[in-house]
Amino acid sequence: MTTNLKTLVVANPASGGGLLGRQWGRISDDIWSSFGPFEHRFTERGNHAPHLTRQALDGGFEQVVALGGDGTISQVAAGFMDGDRPVNPDAVLGVLPLGTGGDFRKTLKISKDLRKSAAALRGRAFQPLDLGRLHYTTHAGEQASGYFINIASFGMGGLVDKYVNESGKSLGGTLSFMASTLRAATTYRNQRVQVRLDDSESYSMKIVNLAVANGQYFGGGMQVAPYASPDDGYLDAVAIGDFSPLDMLRFAPQLYLGTHLGHPKVRADRIRRLEARPSNPDEHVLLDVDGETPGRLPATFSVLPGALNLKIVD
């Protein structure tokens, strides 16, 4: 019988509208019965997961599992990294999705059933997983850096995230994102940005949103980058162009279905690096980074091919 990796589960008790914290005893039993022995740590504050992950890797854990929503998965992935390099190239990332959004698990085809996803963590098989690297401007105007495991975007997406997080996701993932998208569509004004892809000449474009995608889904189920693959060494840049608010509402169903790439106001490119800045330096173009709003443009997005090892079924 294959021996399991020494595993720490990093759990966000606020995930699922607080469901994880309230029902931890049952959830823990489900994981134990399907996977086997493990240790766990609860996040106690914002951005605590990277610290817990780094402690685990320094302490000899072979596998760190993110239990929660997309934000928790992203933060745990960040804890595997030291700059552009992994802390421990042999360490393995596991995913147990339990949250309001659940977008990244759709690309990875991880079951929402906790017992099934926990059983998939058994053994030692893994596959390489790309990670997005981000250098950006904070809301205070300072330079900062970070990572994204799923999708980072700018434009209306940053405003949507702001509204979603203010709402507390009380309607659940998909409905909260849909309600916040409708609200943002009535208040957001399309912004002009300067974009440079890899080593090409920069171009100017007025956008509703531009997504830099490692995974396929964001915003509670929008398949914005239907051909993105998180293990191909590339990011998919999908720009939603100068739609009016009314046209955007009509266009939105195509985003959920992933049928929008042929639209003349949509541009899609496969890239390794993207640089973006506002055409008007005084304008703030907000970022959406795996469901969080850490800052704004100017920003540079790049890919770290195969930076992580993702646990897969043996």
LINRA-V590898 format. One record per backbone hydrogen bond with DSSP energy under -1.0 kcal/mol. CO is the residue of the C=O (numbers start at 1). NH is the residue of the N-H. Records with the same first field share a line. If there is no record, write none. Layout:
# LINRA-V590898
CO = NH  NH
This chain:
# LINRA-V590898
6 = 62  63
7 = 39
8 = 65
9 = 41
10 = 67
11 = 43
12 = 15
13 = 21
14 = 18
15 = 20
18 = 22
19 = 23
23 = 27
24 = 28
25 = 29
26 = 30
27 = 31
28 = 32
29 = 33
30 = 34
31 = 35
39 = 9
41 = 11
45 = 48
48 = 52
49 = 53
50 = 54
51 = 55
52 = 56
53 = 57
54 = 58
55 = 59
56 = 61
57 = 60
62 = 92
63 = 8
64 = 94
65 = 10
66 = 96
67 = 12
68 = 98
69 = 73
70 = 74
71 = 75
72 = 76
73 = 77
74 = 78
75 = 79
77 = 80
78 = 81
80 = 87
82 = 85
85 = 82
88 = 91
92 = 64
93 = 311
94 = 66
96 = 68
104 = 108
105 = 109  110
113 = 117
114 = 118
115 = 119
116 = 120
118 = 121
119 = 122
125 = 312
127 = 310
129 = 308
131 = 304
132 = 148
133 = 302
134 = 146
135 = 300
136 = 144
137 = 296
138 = 141
142 = 138
144 = 136
146 = 134
148 = 132
150 = 214  215
151 = 290
152 = 212
153 = 288
154 = 210
156 = 160
157 = 161
158 = 162
159 = 163
160 = 164
161 = 165
162 = 166
163 = 167
164 = 169
169 = 172
172 = 176
173 = 177
174 = 178
175 = 179
176 = 180
177 = 181
178 = 182
179 = 183
180 = 184
181 = 185
184 = 187  188
191 = 207
192 = 279
193 = 205
194 = 277
195 = 203
196 = 275
197 = 200
203 = 195
205 = 193
207 = 191
208 = 156
209 = 240
210 = 154
211 = 238
212 = 152
213 = 236
216 = 225
218 = 222
222 = 218  224
225 = 228
229 = 232
230 = 130
235 = 271
236 = 213
237 = 269
238 = 211
239 = 267
240 = 208  209
241 = 243
244 = 248
245 = 249
246 = 250
247 = 251
248 = 252
251 = 254
252 = 256
253 = 257
254 = 258  259
255 = 223
260 = 263
263 = 266
265 = 241
267 = 239
269 = 237
271 = 235
272 = 303
273 = 198
274 = 301
275 = 196
276 = 299
277 = 194
280 = 283
285 = 297
286 = 155
288 = 153
289 = 292
292 = 289
295 = 287
296 = 137
299 = 276
300 = 135
301 = 274
302 = 133
304 = 131  307
308 = 129
309 = 93
310 = 127
